[in-house]
Amino acid sequence: MDYYTKLSEYKKAGVNEYWIVDPIKRIVMVYNLRDEEPPVIHPFTDKINPLLYENLEIDFSELNM
């Protein structure tokens, strides 16, 4: 429930992108609030590029979790 409450509040505040990192399930849910797209669910084996920094790439496979 907390995810959806924050999602709504962040969207109202003008946040462009919202990430939820779930270390138990080893996934990252990325919500593109700017374009109002459905969330993309990435496994920890993916490399993810944030909307705000187009040259930044986060490689979750390098995390020791």
C-alpha positions, 0 to 999 in steps of 0.5 A: 500500500505504501508504494501506491500512496507514494506513487500518487504523491510523487506524481502530484509533486511532479516527479518524473521517475519513481523506482522501487527496489525490492531486494527480496524479489531481486527486482526494480520497478521503474515508473515513468511518471512523465510519460504515464507509462506502465511500470517496467520490472527489471531483474537485478541482472539488468542495467538501467538508465534513469530518465534524468541522467541519460548517460548514467547506467546502473548495473544491479548485478554488481550489488552484493545483496 
